[in-house]
C-alpha cells in the first residue's frame, strides 16, 4: 500500500506540480522534511503512529520515503497554482486534508497504521489541517510559519508527553 501511495504521489507531482517554479517552493519542501525528521527524532522510541512496513521492510524506511519524497512532493503540489483569495486557499487546504485523511482511514481500516499513546484518527485529521496550513503560510511568511511550528511542537509534546532527555 505504501508503494502505491509513493507511485501515486510521484505521478501526481509530475503531472500537477509547477516544476518550472520549483525553486519558489523549495524552502517549504525542506520544511516538510524537517518537520517529519523532528517528529521521528523526538518520538523515536514513542511513536504516536506507526505504518506497517510491508514492501519497504521497516518503519524507518517508510519514514525516510515520506520525509524525502512524499511530503516534499505533496508540498510542491499544494503550493502549485495556489489561489489568491482566502476562500480558494481554504478549499485547497480542505482538499489536501480530505485526500490525506481518506488515505489514512484506508490504512487504518486495513490495519496498515497503528495509533499509540492516545493518538487517534481525529488527531491525524487535525495534524493534516495544521501541516498544510503551516506550509501555505510558510510559502509567503516563513517567520510566522516557524513561530506557529514552535507552538505546535510545544502543544504536541505537552499533549502527548515524551521523555526528551
N, C-alpha and C positions, 0 to 999 in steps of 0.2 A: 504494500500500500504506500509506503514511503517513497518507493521508486516511482510509482505512478504520480504522486504529488510532485516529485522532483521534475519529472518529464513534462507535466502539465505547466508548471511554473516556468521552466526554461522555454518551452514553446510559446507560452503566453507573453513572456517578457520579450522574446524575439519578435513576436508579431505586433504587440501593442506598446512596447516600451519606446520612448523617444530617445533613440540611440544617437541621433545627431547632436543632442544636447546633454549627453550623459554626464559631462563634467559639472553641470549645474546641479545635478542630483548626487554627485559623488560623496559629499560630506554627510548627507543623510543616509546614504548606503552604508558608510562607515559607522555611523551612529547605530544603525540597526544591528550591525555585527558586534559593536562594543556592548550594547545592551544585553545581547544574548550571552556574550562571554562573561559579563559581570554577573548575570543570574547564575550561570553554570559554575562560576568561581565561588560565589557566596554560598550557594546551596549545594555544593559538591557532594556532601555526604547526607544531604537532607532534601533531595529533590521534591518539589511540590507537585510536579507532574513528570511522568516517565513514559516515553514512547517505546512500544515493544520493538526490539531490533529488527526482526525479520531478515530481509535480504542483506542489510548493512551490518549485521552481526553484533553491534554493540550500541548502547545508548550514546556513548561518546562519539561514535562515527556519525550517528544521526544528527547529534547536536552540531557537529562540525559542518555537515551539509546544510543545515538550517542557517548556521552562523555565516558561512561564507558564500552560499549560493542562493538559497530560497529567500531569506529575509532581504538581502540587498536587491535581488531581482524584484521582489514584491515592492520595495521602496521605489524603484525606478518606475514601475507600473503605476503605483499610487500617485506619484508626483507628475507623471507624464500627462499633459493636457488637463491639468488641474483647473477646474472652472474658476472664474474670477469672483463670482458672488458667494456670499456666505451660504445660501441655500444649496447651490451647486456643490460646494465643498462638503456640506453636511451630507448630501446624498451620496457622494463618493465615499465618505467615511462610513456611512451605513452599508453601502455595497461591499466594501472590503471586510467590514466586521462580519457581515452575514456570511460571506464566502468562507472566511477563515473559521467561523463558528460552526457552520454546517459541516465542513471537513472534520473539525474536531469532534463533533457529535457523531459522525460516522465512525471515526476512530474509536470513540468511547463505546458505541453500540457494539462493535465487533471485538471489544477487549484489546484494542491496539494502543490504548493510552490508559494509564492508571494515575489516579489522583491520590496524593498523600498529605498528611499533616493538616487537614482541614481545607485544602484546596478543592474546588468543585468546578463543574461545567460553567456555572454562572460567574465564578471568579475569572475563568478564561475569557468569557464574553466581555466582561469589564476590562480585562487586560488588553484585549484586542482593540477596544474603543480607545483606551488610553494610548496604546502603542501607535496606532495610526494617527491619532490626533497630534501626538508629540512629533511624529515625523512630518506632518503637514506644517506645524508651527516651525519646526527646525529649518525647513527649506527657506523660509523668509526671515525668521527671527531666531537664530540659533541660541543666543544667550538666554532668551525666555525659555526655550526648549530645555536647555541644560538646568535651569532653575526648577522647572516642572519635573524634570527627570530625578533630580535630587530629592524633591518632595515625595515622588512616587517610591523611590528606593526606601526612604525612611518609613513611609506608611506600610509598605510590603514587609519590611523587616520587623516592624512593630506588630503587624497583624499576624505574621507567620514567623515567629521568633526562630532564630538560628544562632548558634554559638559562633561568633566571628573570630575569636582569639583562642 
